[in-house]
Amino acid sequence: MPSEAPAIQVRVHELRQLFNSMDPSPFRERDLDPACEEFIVSWAREMPPDRALRLEIRLEREQPPAEVAADVAPAVRGHFARAASLQDLRRRRIMREGRLSLAIGLVLLVLCLGAAAVLPVTRLGTAGLILRESLIIAGWVVMWHPLEVLLYGIWPVVRERRLLDRLAAADVRLSATAAPSPASAAVIETAAGSAAAAPR
């Protein structure tokens, strides 16, 4: 990992602030604290998209055992790998729903256009013209949702998956300091600590 990779600095008092205290999973499989995750993801969005990421975790009041410290990087990367997998499942669900909506929309479009084509407009007069135009408009309106999902709705999920993949491959470094880090370092708000607001 190149040393000049963009760094996201996370400062917590104790290691337990970094992880979800309600998660009973083994340490390596434990989820991050929601506030920590949101902080890291928010800063990652601000980083250049074509660069690898580096995550620097600084403990201010704790020096964890070496075997625990060695598990931090795999645990953090594993959390984001699981989050990326969930985004992939979401993408597949959206694509499945989009294809189903598209199939239904096409059937309704054909029915509406077909009904408009066979409508006896000359016999119905003005009412027939209005009804024919209404059927044509309705046919295209039902196509809006599936096209919106397939053309626009999927891309935010794809971007989020790529971001989480980058975090899952990030260089995670853990350090312990006897004194608080400089004010320029970011702090996380958790149930046991305080934090600065992350950018949106």
C-alpha positions as CSV (number, residue, x, y, z in Angstrom):
1,M,0.0,0.0,0.0
2,P,1.6,3.3,-1.0
3,S,2.5,5.6,2.0
4,E,0.8,8.6,0.3
5,A,-2.6,6.9,0.2
6,P,-5.3,9.2,1.6
7,A,-5.7,8.8,5.3
8,I,-8.9,8.8,7.4
9,Q,-8.0,9.4,11.0
10,V,-10.2,8.0,13.8
11,R,-9.5,8.9,17.4
12,V,-11.2,7.0,20.2
13,H,-10.4,6.6,23.9
14,E,-10.7,2.8,24.0
15,L,-10.9,0.1,21.5
16,R,-14.4,-0.9,22.6
17,Q,-15.7,2.4,21.3
18,L,-14.8,1.3,17.7
19,F,-17.1,-1.7,17.7
20,N,-20.8,-2.3,18.3
21,S,-21.1,-3.2,22.0
22,M,-24.4,-5.0,21.2
23,D,-22.8,-7.4,18.7
24,P,-22.2,-10.8,20.4
25,S,-20.0,-12.0,17.5
26,P,-16.3,-12.9,17.9
27,F,-14.0,-9.9,17.8
28,R,-12.9,-10.5,14.2
29,E,-16.5,-10.7,13.0
30,R,-17.9,-7.9,15.1
31,D,-19.6,-4.9,13.4
32,L,-18.3,-1.4,13.8
33,D,-20.1,1.1,16.0
34,P,-22.7,2.8,13.7
35,A,-21.3,6.3,14.5
36,C,-17.8,5.1,13.7
37,E,-18.9,3.5,10.5
38,E,-20.8,6.6,9.3
39,F,-17.8,8.8,10.2
40,I,-15.4,6.6,8.2
41,V,-17.7,6.2,5.2
42,S,-18.5,9.9,5.1
43,W,-14.8,10.8,5.0
44,A,-14.1,8.1,2.4
45,R,-16.7,9.7,0.1
46,E,-14.5,12.8,0.2
47,M,-11.4,11.0,-0.9
48,P,-10.3,10.7,-4.6
49,P,-12.2,7.7,-6.1
50,D,-9.1,6.3,-7.9
51,R,-6.9,6.1,-4.8
52,A,-6.4,3.4,-2.2
53,L,-7.4,4.3,1.3
54,R,-5.6,4.3,4.6
55,L,-7.4,4.2,7.9
56,E,-5.5,5.3,11.0
57,I,-7.1,4.4,14.4
58,R,-5.6,6.1,17.4
59,L,-6.3,4.9,20.9
60,E,-5.8,7.6,23.5
61,R,-6.3,5.8,26.8
62,E,-5.7,2.1,26.1
63,Q,-2.8,-0.1,25.1
64,P,-4.5,-3.3,23.9
65,P,-2.7,-6.7,24.1
66,A,-0.7,-7.5,20.9
67,E,-3.0,-10.3,19.9
68,V,-6.1,-8.0,20.2
69,A,-4.4,-5.2,18.3
70,A,-3.5,-7.7,15.5
71,D,-7.2,-8.5,15.0
72,V,-8.3,-4.9,14.6
73,A,-7.4,-4.5,10.9
74,P,-9.0,-7.8,9.8
75,A,-12.1,-6.9,11.9
76,V,-12.4,-3.5,10.3
77,R,-11.8,-4.7,6.8
78,G,-14.2,-7.6,7.4
79,H,-17.0,-5.3,8.5
80,F,-16.7,-3.3,5.3
81,A,-16.5,-6.5,3.2
82,R,-19.8,-7.7,4.7
83,A,-21.3,-4.3,4.1
84,A,-20.2,-4.4,0.5
85,S,-21.9,-7.9,0.1
86,L,-25.1,-6.5,1.5
87,Q,-25.0,-3.7,-1.1
88,D,-24.5,-6.2,-3.8
89,L,-27.6,-8.1,-2.6
90,R,-29.5,-4.8,-2.6
91,R,-28.3,-4.2,-6.2
92,R,-29.5,-7.6,-7.3
93,R,-32.9,-7.0,-5.6
94,I,-33.3,-3.6,-7.3
95,M,-32.4,-5.1,-10.7
96,R,-34.9,-8.0,-10.1
97,E,-37.7,-5.6,-9.1
98,G,-36.8,-3.3,-12.0
99,R,-37.0,-6.1,-14.6
100,L,-40.3,-7.3,-13.2
101,S,-41.7,-3.7,-13.3
102,L,-40.4,-3.3,-16.8
103,A,-42.2,-6.5,-17.9
104,I,-45.4,-5.4,-16.4
105,G,-45.0,-1.9,-17.9
106,L,-44.4,-3.3,-21.3
107,V,-47.6,-5.4,-21.1
108,L,-49.6,-2.4,-20.0
109,L,-48.0,-0.2,-22.7
110,V,-49.0,-2.7,-25.4
111,L,-52.5,-3.0,-24.0
112,C,-53.0,0.8,-23.8
113,L,-51.6,1.4,-27.3
114,G,-53.6,-1.4,-28.7
115,A,-56.8,-0.1,-27.1
116,A,-56.1,3.4,-28.4
117,A,-55.5,2.0,-31.9
118,V,-58.8,0.1,-32.1
119,L,-60.9,2.8,-30.4
120,P,-63.7,4.0,-32.7
121,V,-62.7,7.7,-32.5
122,T,-64.8,8.9,-35.4
123,R,-68.0,7.4,-33.8
124,L,-67.2,8.8,-30.3
125,G,-66.1,12.2,-31.5
126,T,-64.3,14.5,-29.1
127,A,-64.7,12.0,-26.2
128,G,-63.0,9.4,-28.3
129,L,-60.1,11.6,-29.1
130,I,-59.6,12.4,-25.4
131,L,-59.9,8.8,-24.4
132,R,-57.4,7.7,-27.1
133,E,-54.8,10.3,-26.0
134,S,-55.4,9.3,-22.4
135,L,-54.7,5.7,-23.2
136,I,-51.5,6.6,-25.0
137,I,-50.3,8.8,-22.1
138,A,-51.2,6.2,-19.5
139,G,-49.2,3.6,-21.5
140,W,-46.1,5.6,-21.3
141,V,-46.6,6.8,-17.7
142,V,-46.6,3.2,-16.5
143,M,-43.1,2.8,-18.1
144,W,-41.7,5.6,-16.0
145,H,-41.0,3.7,-12.8
146,P,-39.2,0.7,-14.3
147,L,-37.1,3.0,-16.4
148,E,-36.3,5.2,-13.4
149,V,-35.2,2.2,-11.4
150,L,-33.1,0.6,-14.1
151,L,-31.5,3.8,-15.4
152,Y,-31.1,5.9,-12.2
153,G,-32.0,3.9,-9.1
154,I,-29.2,1.4,-9.4
155,W,-26.2,3.7,-9.7
156,P,-26.2,5.0,-6.1
157,V,-26.0,1.4,-4.9
158,V,-23.2,0.6,-7.3
159,R,-21.2,3.6,-6.1
160,E,-21.8,2.7,-2.5
161,R,-20.6,-0.9,-3.2
162,R,-17.4,0.4,-4.8
163,L,-16.7,2.7,-1.9
164,L,-17.2,-0.2,0.6
165,D,-14.9,-2.4,-1.5
166,R,-12.2,0.3,-1.2
167,L,-12.7,0.4,2.5
168,A,-12.6,-3.4,2.7
169,A,-9.2,-3.2,1.0
170,A,-7.9,-0.2,3.0
171,D,-4.6,-0.2,4.9
172,V,-5.7,-0.2,8.6
173,R,-3.2,1.0,11.1
174,L,-3.7,1.0,14.9
175,S,-1.7,3.2,17.3
176,A,-1.9,4.0,21.0
177,T,-0.9,7.4,22.4
178,A,-0.5,8.4,26.0
179,A,-1.8,11.9,25.3
180,P,-4.7,13.1,23.1
181,S,-3.9,13.4,19.4
182,P,-3.6,16.9,17.8
183,A,-6.9,18.8,17.4
184,S,-6.7,18.2,13.6
185,A,-7.4,14.5,14.1
186,A,-11.0,13.5,13.9
187,V,-13.0,12.2,16.9
188,I,-16.0,9.9,16.9
189,E,-19.1,10.3,19.0
190,T,-20.0,7.0,20.5
191,A,-21.9,5.8,23.6
192,A,-18.6,6.1,25.6
193,G,-16.9,9.0,23.9
194,S,-17.2,12.3,21.9
195,A,-16.9,13.0,18.3
196,A,-16.7,15.7,15.6
197,A,-19.4,15.8,13.0
198,A,-18.5,14.0,9.7
199,P,-19.0,15.7,6.4
200,R,-22.0,14.8,4.3
